[in-house]
């Protein structure tokens, strides 16, 4: 494994890129931690949106580091595969959404890489994801990952296999825009039923007035496009995540 | 107005019963506050379940007082009207659920009584309600009450008038058991659409594995009865309320 030192944003927050593997594929993640805090601490995997690993996820990782966690941004697509436009993003996201086993392998590789970070308390690990990454952390849960919890932020919600809930061992928090047009009411109901029949410890929060991408400042503010930033829903969902972590990392 | 000094549970928490009126009807509420805190503070109206004002709501008021609020338990049914069994409770709750104007008058009378409490900062007021009281605080919001927010805990969710959302000025947080059998998916969808079309700032949290009465320890633990205590959902919804108050009482 090769690591490259990148810039640190805050005095205490350290960051670096981290190469790791899934099978023969090289992936390039990113880790952030606060070196002013001594000792092992919980680790949080961060899974990117359909555009691949960008500065957005890295900023979230730094925010998590400021909260005292080791945050590791997974790279699902592979080193150098960073879509330049929505067509490329759609092709990449579609590839993994239609091959959930590959998606699970990729996200679990990221989880392994997180666990290998020296400051991570491997007994206290969770995963969060945005958009495509929300779908991905739900797949991580369905893969039976032995982690404390997952949080989906405006993830694409569906239930490809209604029996998958039975494999979920961790707690699940889903933060969803009530006006998100990219998950149908039927798909959301199917997901709820999957969680219900699987006996999962799950929560779903719907934020009124929020559409897809509500945590993404670059998404603009035009709800009619189906994706837009919503400051209230962004802050509320981040607060909900913090409360969830406070519970699961006790 | 006559007041009677009742017992205080904690050294600093003071409580008393408070008589007040709605029209010609005498109502008997209950107020709790921390007298170790100086000066005006936000006020929270607490609306009772279908059994009427009981020790349960009074305990919640004391918990709110411990958080630094003045908490006032409304009495919707009237002084001395305290159902002894579910048949009586059903008759009382049914009376007000089928006469929403009367219900609004009663809950607004409680809001006025809260505002008259000397330590309340009348610019920072909210209402919470359980079960029947959840329905009631939604009606309080629909009545156009000039308050900061309402929180429903396992309230009966419906939308008798789909246009009512347009009258709502305050923020709305709905904490709901995902397996609560007393609100149909159709009624919940109708409520969501009412909020949506009214441009309301609303949030709905569904707690997996929770049925009706999930905050009520007396409800037992048999989900198959449709009403049962759920400690996780109780704690999570209380935390969500605290976060909501932190936002709206800024």
Interface residues (C-beta under 8 A of the other chain):
Chain A: X172 X178 X179 X185 X189 X192 X195 X196 X199 X200 X201 X202 X203 X204 X205 X206 X207 X208 X209 X232 X235 X236 X239 X240 X243 X247
Chain B: X172 X178 X179 X185 X189 X192 X195 X196 X199 X200 X201 X202 X203 X204 X205 X206 X207 X208 X209 X232 X235 X236 X239 X240 X243 X247
